[in-house]
Structures are given as C-alpha cells and as structure tokens.
Amino acid sequence: MAVDLDQPVADFQAQATGGHTVRLSELQGRQVVLYFYPKDSTPGCTTEGQGFRDQMAAFEAANTLVFGVSRDGLKSHENFKAKQGFTFELISDKDEALCQLFDVIKLKKLYGKEYLGVDRSTFLIDKQGVLRQAWRGVKVPGHVDAVLAAAQALDKA
C-alpha cells in the first residue's frame, strides 16, 4: 500500500550508512525528508546530494533529518557518501520495500529500451509521522531549496 498525503506513513526499518538502522517510529519529534534517487555517483544524483549536503545546517535548524534512498548497496552508499562529504545517511533499499511503500518504481525509457527504475522523488514527513508533502518526477535544479522552504514552514506550523 502506497503512502497518501496527510496520512500516517507506515513504520519501516531500513539499513543505512554508518551502521545505522533507520526506523521511522524512532524519529518521532523530528521532521524527515526521504529523497529517492536512481543511482549513486551519477551526475544528477551527485548534484542533488550535494544540494542537500550544502543546506544541512538549515535543515537541522528546521528540526529536519534528511535521508537519501536508492537501491544501491551499503558499500556503494558508503563510497558515494565519503567521496561527496555527505553529512546525512543514505538508506539502502535493495529489496525495494521503501520504493514500493512510496510508489517510486516507474517504467522508464533509455535509448529506446524500457526498464523499471526509481522516479526521482522526495517526501516530507512531519514530527508525528504523517506525510505532508510529496514531490514526484523531480528535476534537480532548485529542488533542494523548495524542500527546505517546505520543511521550514512545516516546522513553524
């Protein structure tokens, strides 16, 4: 069952970089941004991650945790995180449980071939675990600023 706006997000557990296990239920009291991206170390995904990295102080001031999510393994995530100096954790979703929960696996085309891939998407969850905003089919330029503005507004609400 996919998530819906203004509805509680089902509790989940996922492995993340730094040896962390992320459980939504343990993040109550903090806002959470989950940004789904197709693949570590690709140009768009690197630019998007750098945008979140560069705004981390502002996200932290808005009581917001940021997690990047892709189907890559933890070793790939650790390398990507270290190379880019990310100060947030990356969640490995190899079994696609989070991708299915947030309905981000879509039919895509590359060089005329169709395949199932991650649709770049971001979700803002409030302090009580309710989905408050969703961005789907994200274009990287300006996206992090839009997410930050929404997180700041929600924190003040």
N, C-alpha and C positions, 0 to 999 in steps of 0.2 A: 504494500500500500504506500503510495507516494504521499509526501507532505503537502499540506494545504496552508495557504496564508491564514494567519490569525488562529491557527490551531496548534496544540502542543506537538512537538516533534517527539517521535518515539525514542525512548532511551536507546543509545547504541554504545558499543565498545569497539575501539579500533586501535591498532598498533601505530605508534608514531616514532619519529626520530628521537634520539636521546634516550632510548629505552623506555619511553613513556607509553602508558596505556591511557587513551582518552575515553572517558565515559561522560556523556552529556549530563547525566544526573549529578555528577561530582562538580560540574561547572556552574550550578545554580548560584545566582547572585552576581554573575558576570555575563555580559553580552558575549555572543560567539559569532564570529564570521567564519564560514566554511567556503573557501573558494576552490572549485573543481577546475582542474586544468588537464589537457590531454597528455602531456609527456614532459618529463624532466629534461632540462638542458636544451630545449628547443627555443628559437628566438622569441616567440610570443609569450611562452610560459616564463622565460627568464625575465623579460621586460615586466610582466605582470608581478612576478615575485619581488623584483627589485622595487616596484612601486609600493607594495605593502611593506617591505623592509624599510624603505625611506620614510614611511609615515607611522612607524611603530610607536613612537613616543606619543603621537596624537591619539592613536587607537587606545593605548594604555591609559591616557588621561580620560578617555571616554569609557573606562571600565570595560574594555572590549578585548577579548582574546581572538587571535587570528590563527587559522589552520589552513594550510594548503592540502588539497586532497587529489591524488591521482592513483592510477592502477599500477604504478611503478612499485618495485620492491623497496624495502628499507635501505639496502646497500646503495641503490641508485639515489634514493632520497638523501641519505647522509652525505654522499658526494656532492650532490646538487646544492644542498644547504650550506656545506662548508665552502664550496667554490664561490657562492654568491654572498656569503656572510649573512644569511637569513637569521633573524633573531626570534623567529617563530618556528613551531614544529610543522613537519609535513607528515600527513597520515597516508599510510599505505593501504590501499583498498583493492588488493589483488583479487579478492573473491567478489568484488563489485557490490557488496552489501550496502554501502553508503550510496554508491552510484544508483542503485535500484531504489533505495529509500527516497532519494531526492530526484529520481527520474531524469538523470543526465546522460544516459546512454542513448545516442541517436544514430540513425542511418546517415552516413556522410559519404561524400564522393571525393576521390583524389585521383587525378589523371584518368578519369572515366571509370574507375573501379569503385564499387560500393563496399562499405565496411561499417561495422558498428564502432563508434568512438565516443569519447567524452565531449559533450557540448559544454564549452566554457561557460560556467555558471557560478553565481555567488549567492549565498544565503545569509541573512542576518537573523539571529535568534536572540530573543530578549532574555532578561535575567531570570524569568520563570520557565524558560524552555519553550516559548511559543515563537513560531516562525512569523516574523514581522515584515520581512522584505525579501524578494527574490529577483535576481537579475539572470536572465537566460539569454543564450546566444550573444554573450558579452564580446564587445570589441575592446581591446586593451586600452587605447588612449583615453584618458580621463576617467576610467572606470574606478580606480582606487579612490580618487577624490570624491566620487559620487557615493561610494560605500562609506567612506569616512564621514561625510556630511550626514548620512542617514544614521550612522552609529552615534554621532554626537547629538543629533536631535532626539533619538530614542533614549539616550542616557539622561537627557534633561526632562523628558516627559514624565 
